[in-house]
Amino acid sequence: MNKDGSKALSLLKVTLNGEELTLSNVFVTGDAIAFWQAEKQTVIDLASWYWYKDLESKEPLYIVTERKILG
């Protein structure tokens, strides 16, 4: 990852219901990556995405699978 990509990641916040999630606990699948990278915001709200929560790990993990169609 280039220096600009690292800087962009450090500015990114992911939220759900107004609560900030730990970025390292959020994973994006192949189908969602293109939309995720196209986001020009510094805050991504998971309410705009299809995702599921893995409850089997010690900390909750969020797997983002697809962008919802808004409009």
C-alpha positions as CSV (number, residue, x, y, z in Angstrom):
1,M,0.0,0.0,0.0
2,N,1.3,3.4,-0.9
3,K,1.8,6.2,1.6
4,D,-1.4,7.9,0.5
5,G,-3.4,4.7,1.0
6,S,-2.1,4.3,4.5
7,K,-3.0,7.9,5.3
8,A,-6.5,7.4,3.9
9,L,-7.0,4.3,6.1
10,S,-5.9,6.1,9.2
11,L,-8.6,8.7,8.6
12,L,-11.4,6.2,7.9
13,K,-14.0,5.5,10.5
14,V,-16.7,2.8,10.2
15,T,-19.9,3.2,12.3
16,L,-23.0,1.3,13.0
17,N,-26.0,2.9,14.8
18,G,-23.8,5.9,15.7
19,E,-21.1,3.7,17.3
20,E,-17.6,3.7,15.9
21,L,-16.3,0.1,15.2
22,T,-12.7,-1.0,15.5
23,L,-11.5,-0.8,11.9
24,S,-9.4,-4.0,12.2
25,N,-12.7,-5.9,13.0
26,V,-14.3,-4.9,9.7
27,F,-13.7,-7.1,6.7
28,V,-14.9,-6.5,3.1
29,T,-15.6,-9.3,0.6
30,G,-14.5,-9.3,-3.0
31,D,-18.0,-8.2,-4.2
32,A,-18.0,-5.1,-2.0
33,I,-14.4,-4.0,-2.4
34,A,-14.9,-1.9,-5.5
35,F,-17.8,0.0,-3.9
36,W,-15.9,0.3,-0.6
37,Q,-12.8,1.8,-2.4
38,A,-15.1,4.2,-4.3
39,E,-16.3,5.8,-1.1
40,K,-14.9,9.3,-0.8
41,Q,-16.1,9.8,2.8
42,T,-14.0,9.5,5.9
43,V,-17.0,7.8,7.7
44,I,-18.7,4.8,6.3
45,D,-21.9,3.8,8.0
46,L,-22.7,0.1,7.8
47,A,-26.4,0.9,7.6
48,S,-25.7,1.5,3.9
49,W,-24.2,-2.0,3.4
50,Y,-25.2,-5.6,3.6
51,W,-23.1,-7.2,6.3
52,Y,-23.2,-9.9,9.0
53,K,-21.6,-10.2,12.4
54,D,-19.4,-13.2,13.3
55,L,-20.3,-13.9,16.9
56,E,-17.9,-16.9,17.3
57,S,-14.8,-14.9,17.8
58,K,-13.8,-13.1,21.0
59,E,-14.5,-9.7,19.5
60,P,-17.3,-9.2,17.1
61,L,-16.2,-9.2,13.5
62,Y,-18.2,-7.5,10.8
63,I,-18.1,-9.0,7.3
64,V,-19.3,-6.5,4.6
65,T,-20.7,-8.2,1.5
66,E,-22.4,-5.7,-0.7
67,R,-23.5,-2.0,-1.0
68,K,-27.2,-1.4,-0.6
69,I,-29.0,0.4,-3.4
70,L,-30.0,3.7,-2.0
71,G,-32.5,6.0,-3.5
